[in-house]
Amino acid sequence: MAIKRSSKVSTQFSASSMTDLVFLLLIFMVLATTMINPNNAVKLTLPSSSSEEGDPSIISLSVVPSTEVASAYVYTINGDEEYATVDEVRTALASHYAKYAELPEEEKPFISLRCDEKVTVDALMEIVDITRENKYKMVVATKQKH
């Protein structure tokens, strides 16, 4: 005599309720991320100064295209010393750094490099090579201070 079970266990799984939850979470995330204003995410107060003196620990180097020669650049150090070639810039930076030879490495000034948008990567890399050869510290900016 065979004994039969009266109820069978179903092995099927219904995922319809899971898809509802996923869509609800997706809609919530889309709405929540579009409402965030990045300007209000982090409140940042930048320091200001009324002094016109620059930071003495910075050597400012600007590179702009020459108005006289199409493929040449004008290199300006600290806003007043202009140079036409990379070799002149190398010599000038060495003389600026010679003033700080006795200071420890962490107190030596760094170069703030500001390039015009039209300056090529090759011209920028020449300056980077100078800083790498002489182990100068450098920060690269894209726009010139006004």
N, C-alpha and C positions, 0 to 999 in steps of 0.2 A: 504494500500500500504506500503510495507516494504522498508525502505531505507537502502541500502547496502553501506558500505565503499568501496572505490576503492583501498585503500592501507592498508595493515595490518602491524602492528608493530611487528617486530621479537623479540622474547624473548630469543633467543639463544645467547650464548657467546662463542667466539672463543678465546682459550687460546694459540694458536700456536705462536703468537708474544711474549707472555710472556715467553714461554719456551726458545725461542731464546735469550731473554734478560738474563734469569737466567744462561744459559750455557755460554754466553759471560762473565758475571760477575764471574762465577766460574773459567773459564780459566784465567781471569785477576788476580784473587786472588791467584791461584796456582802459576802462573808465578811470581807475585810480592813477595810472601813469600819465594820462593826458591832463589830469587836473593839477599835477605838480608843476610849479613854476620854478625853474632852476635858479632864478635870481633870489628867490626866498628860501631856497634849500639851506644855504649857508650864509649867515650874516657875517660880513667881513668889513671891518673898518680899517682902511689903509692909512698909514701915517702920512702926515703932511708937514711941510716946513715952509717958513717964509724966507729962509736963508737962500741966497743964490749961489753959495759955495757948494761945489760937488764933494763927493766922498773922496778923501785923499788916498784911500786904499784902492782906487780904481784908476786904471789908465784907459782912457776912452780912445778907441780906434774906429774911425768911420771910413767906409769904402763906398765911393760913388763913381758912376761913369764920368769920364772926362768929356768936357764939352768941345775940346779941340780935336782929339783923336778918337775915332769911333771905337776901337777895341781896347783902349787904355782906361785906366782908373786913377782916381785921385784918392790918396790915403791921407787922412787927417788924424793926428794924434793930439788928444786933449783940446780939440777945437781950434788950435792956432798954428800947429806945425804941419805943413803940407808936404807930401812926398809923391813922386811920380812912379817910382819903381818899388818892387818888393824888396830888393837888396837894401835900398835906403830905409825902408820900414824895419828890416831886420836890424840894421845898425842903430837906428833910433830907439827901438825897443830894448836893445842891449844896454844902451846908455841910460835909459830910464830905470831899468832893473839894477844897474850898477849902484845906484843910490841906496838900494835896499839890500845890499849884499850881506851886511852884518846882522840883519834881522833873521829870526827863525823862520822856517818855511811856512808855517801857518799864518804869520803876520805879513808876509810879502803881498804886494798888491796883485790884483788880477786884472786881466784885460777885458774890457767890455767892448765886444766887436759888434758894430752896427753896420749893416749892409743895406744898400738900396735894393729895391725889388729887381732891378735890371742887372745886378751883378751876377756873373755866371758862377757855377759851382766850382769850376777850375780856379777862379780867382779867390774864392773863399777857401778852398783847400790849400792854396799856397800859404795863406795866413795860418791856417790850422797846422800845417807842417812846421812853420816857424815856432809856434807855441809848443808843439810836441818835441821838436829837437832840443829846445832850451828849457823844457819842463816849466813853462809859464802856465799859470792858471788862467782860464778864459771862460767867459760867458758870451753866448751868441744871441744877439737880438735882431729883429727884422726891420724895425723902423728907427729912424734917427730921432733923437730928442729935439724938441722944438722949444 
